[in-house]
Amino acid sequence: MKEKKVLGISKPIIGVIHVKALPGTPNFDGDVKNIIEQAKKESLIYKNNGIDVIAIENMHDVPYLKRKVGPEIISFMSIIGYEVKNQAELPCGIQILAGANKEALAAAHSAGLDFIRSEGFVFAHVADEGLMESDAGELLRYRKQIGAEDILIFTDIKKKHSSHSITSDVEIVETAKAAEFFLSDGVILTGTSTGKETDIDELKKVKDTVNIPVLIGSGLTADNIEKYFPAADAFIVGSHFKFDGSWINEVDADRVEVLMNEINKLR
């Protein structure tokens, strides 16, 4: 399995900032400044403990909208992304839930970010928000139109928190090949839900099949990183870096340090 660099980095660790609930969403607390300051604080925790790349995500915006979010979300995520990247001086990416890939691309372009995490890129699945259909054609045309070809699009396949019964006759390897054919810049494999381990056998099969980077998108811990490290090109870590290992909490510097110590031994 040949290694492929991601964002010019060999096997980067991508630390996730789950930004606080944004304006207009049910859990928004009314303090816009605090949302930005907390994201900047967590970006420095990641930077100071050796994280290679940062990603921001609006996971506290429950319940999620399907595909379309308002300008209040797009503009604010762009501001947060700009502030985080300039604070940490690291490559930075963005995901806007749920499946608001075009909006994430616009925000990334405005903020000078490096990648987006896209769901529903190829095939269709049923998510919490309903039926999510492929948007690869529209998304890549939009990227071309706004001159954002330098922004990478990493795409979830057989995504967590979703039913894939309508594509049950399409194996994950074939899904990965379809994403590659549709010009994805990298595929992301996850467990069945947030924090759940990725299937190592599926990961190896996909890695052996496609010629684009393969990323792990959930379930990595200090205890299992040694198993996964040889098999993937990049590692997205969110829940494990939070206090008590729960995504709803803030980033815990001690947990980041412990995992990065294990990573550095493997490197």
C-alpha positions in Angstrom: 0.0 0.0 0.0 1.8 3.1 -1.3 1.5 6.1 1.0 0.1 9.4 -0.5 0.8 12.7 1.1 -2.1 14.8 2.1 -1.7 18.6 1.9 2.0 17.9 1.3 2.3 16.1 4.7 3.1 12.5 5.3 0.3 10.9 7.4 -1.1 14.1 8.9 -3.2 14.2 12.0 -6.2 16.4 11.5 -7.6 17.8 14.7 -11.3 18.7 14.7 -12.8 21.8 16.3 -16.5 21.4 16.8 -17.5 25.0 16.9 -20.2 26.1 19.3 -23.8 26.3 18.1 -24.1 29.1 15.5 -26.6 32.0 15.2 -30.1 30.9 14.3 -29.7 27.3 15.6 -31.6 26.0 18.6 -28.6 25.8 20.9 -27.1 29.2 20.1 -26.3 31.0 23.3 -26.2 34.5 21.9 -22.5 35.1 22.4 -20.9 35.4 18.9 -17.5 36.5 20.2 -17.2 33.5 22.5 -17.7 31.1 19.6 -14.7 32.6 17.8 -12.5 32.9 20.8 -13.2 29.3 21.8 -12.3 28.0 18.3 -9.1 30.1 18.3 -8.2 28.7 21.8 -8.6 25.1 20.6 -6.6 25.8 17.5 -3.7 26.8 19.7 -4.0 23.7 21.8 -3.7 21.6 18.7 -0.8 23.6 17.3 1.1 23.6 20.6 0.8 19.8 20.8 2.0 19.0 17.3 -1.2 18.6 15.3 -0.5 18.9 11.6 -3.9 20.1 10.2 -7.1 21.6 11.7 -10.7 21.1 10.6 -13.7 23.1 11.8 -17.2 21.6 11.8 -20.6 22.9 13.0 -21.6 19.8 14.8 -23.4 21.6 17.6 -26.0 23.0 15.1 -28.5 20.2 15.8 -30.9 19.4 14.3 -29.1 19.7 11.0 -30.6 21.0 7.7 -30.2 18.9 4.6 -27.8 20.4 2.0 -29.0 24.0 2.4 -28.0 26.3 5.3 -28.5 30.0 5.7 -26.1 32.9 5.0 -25.8 33.3 8.8 -24.1 29.9 8.9 -21.9 30.2 5.8 -20.6 33.7 6.7 -19.9 32.8 10.3 -18.1 29.6 9.4 -16.0 31.5 7.0 -15.0 34.0 9.7 -14.2 31.2 12.1 -12.1 29.4 9.5 -10.2 32.6 8.7 -9.5 33.3 12.4 -8.5 29.7 13.2 -6.1 29.4 10.2 -4.4 32.7 11.0 -4.2 31.9 14.7 -2.7 28.4 14.2 -0.8 29.0 11.0 -1.6 25.4 9.9 -3.5 24.0 7.0 -7.2 24.2 7.7 -10.4 22.6 6.4 -14.1 22.9 6.9 -17.3 20.8 7.0 -20.8 22.3 7.1 -23.5 19.9 8.2 -25.5 18.3 6.9 -24.1 17.8 3.4 -23.8 21.6 2.7 -20.8 21.0 0.5 -21.3 23.9 -1.9 -21.7 26.2 1.1 -18.5 24.8 2.7 -16.6 25.3 -0.5 -17.7 29.0 -0.7 -16.8 29.5 2.9 -13.4 27.9 2.4 -12.7 30.0 -0.6 -13.5 33.2 1.2 -11.4 32.2 4.3 -8.4 30.9 2.4 -8.8 27.4 3.7 -7.3 24.3 2.2 -10.0 21.6 2.0 -13.6 20.7 2.7 -15.0 17.4 4.0 -17.9 16.4 1.8 -20.8 14.0 2.4 -23.1 12.6 -0.3 -20.5 13.0 -3.0 -21.3 9.8 -4.9 -24.3 7.5 -4.8 -27.2 8.2 -2.4 -27.8 7.3 1.3 -30.5 8.0 3.9 -29.2 10.2 6.7 -30.9 11.6 9.8 -31.9 14.5 7.7 -33.5 12.3 4.9 -32.4 11.2 1.5 -29.0 12.5 0.5 -28.2 12.3 -3.2 -24.9 12.7 -5.0 -23.7 16.3 -5.7 -20.3 15.6 -7.2 -21.2 17.0 -10.6 -22.6 20.2 -9.2 -19.9 20.7 -6.6 -16.9 20.3 -8.9 -18.5 22.6 -11.5 -19.0 25.2 -8.8 -15.4 24.8 -7.6 -14.3 25.5 -11.2 -16.6 28.5 -11.6 -15.4 30.3 -8.5 -11.7 29.6 -9.2 -11.3 27.4 -6.1 -9.5 24.4 -7.7 -6.8 24.7 -5.1 -9.3 23.7 -2.4 -9.3 19.9 -2.0 -12.5 17.9 -1.6 -12.2 14.9 0.7 -15.3 12.7 0.5 -17.0 10.4 2.9 -18.0 7.0 1.5 -20.6 4.8 3.1 -20.8 7.6 5.7 -21.5 7.1 9.4 -24.9 7.9 10.9 -26.6 6.7 7.7 -28.4 3.8 6.1 -26.9 2.5 2.9 -29.5 -0.2 2.2 -30.3 1.4 -1.2 -26.7 0.8 -2.2 -26.2 -2.4 -0.4 -25.2 -4.1 -3.6 -22.4 -1.7 -4.1 -19.3 -2.6 -2.0 -17.3 0.1 -0.4 -14.4 -0.6 -2.8 -16.7 0.1 -5.7 -17.9 3.3 -4.0 -14.3 4.4 -3.5 -13.6 3.8 -7.2 -16.6 5.8 -8.1 -15.5 8.7 -5.9 -12.1 8.6 -7.6 -13.6 8.5 -11.1 -15.7 11.5 -10.1 -12.5 13.4 -9.2 -12.6 13.2 -5.4 -9.3 14.4 -3.9 -9.4 11.7 -1.2 -11.9 9.3 0.4 -12.8 9.1 4.1 -13.8 5.9 5.8 -15.6 5.9 9.2 -17.3 3.7 11.6 -21.1 3.5 11.9 -21.3 6.6 14.2 -19.2 9.3 15.8 -16.3 7.8 17.7 -16.8 4.3 16.3 -13.8 2.5 14.8 -13.3 2.2 11.1 -13.3 -1.4 9.7 -9.6 -2.2 9.2 -10.2 -4.8 6.5 -12.4 -2.4 4.5 -9.7 0.3 4.9 -7.0 -2.0 3.6 -9.1 -3.0 0.6 -9.9 0.6 -0.4 -6.3 1.6 0.1 -5.1 -1.2 -2.2 -7.7 -0.2 -4.9 -7.7 3.6 -5.4 -4.9 6.0 -6.3 -6.1 8.9 -4.2 -5.5 9.4 -0.5 -7.5 7.3 2.0 -8.4 9.0 5.3 -9.8 7.6 8.5 -12.7 9.8 9.7 -13.7 8.3 13.1 -12.7 6.1 16.0 -9.0 6.8 16.4 -7.6 6.6 19.9 -4.2 6.4 21.5 -4.9 2.7 22.0 -5.6 1.8 18.4 -3.5 4.2 16.4 -0.7 1.7 16.0 -3.1 -0.7 14.2 -4.4 2.0 11.8 -1.2 4.0 11.2 0.3 1.9 8.4 -3.1 1.5 6.6 -4.2 5.1 5.9 -2.8 8.3 4.5 -4.3 10.8 7.0 -6.2 10.6 10.3 -9.2 12.9 11.3 -9.5 12.9 15.1 -12.4 14.7 16.9 -14.1 12.9 19.8 -10.9 11.4 21.2 -9.3 14.8 21.7 -12.2 16.1 23.9 -12.6 15.8 27.6 -13.9 12.4 28.5 -13.6 11.5 24.8 -17.0 13.1 24.0 -17.4 15.4 21.0 -19.7 17.8 22.9 -16.8 18.8 25.2 -13.9 21.1 24.7 -10.5 20.0 23.4 -8.3 18.4 26.2 -4.7 19.3 25.8 -3.6 16.2 27.7 -5.5 13.8 25.4 -4.0 15.5 22.4 -0.5 15.2 23.9 -0.9 11.5 24.6 -2.0 10.6 21.1 0.6 12.8 19.5 3.3 11.1 21.6 2.1 7.7 20.2 2.1 9.2 16.6 5.6 10.5 17.0 6.8 7.0 18.1 5.3 5.5 14.9 6.8 8.2 12.7 
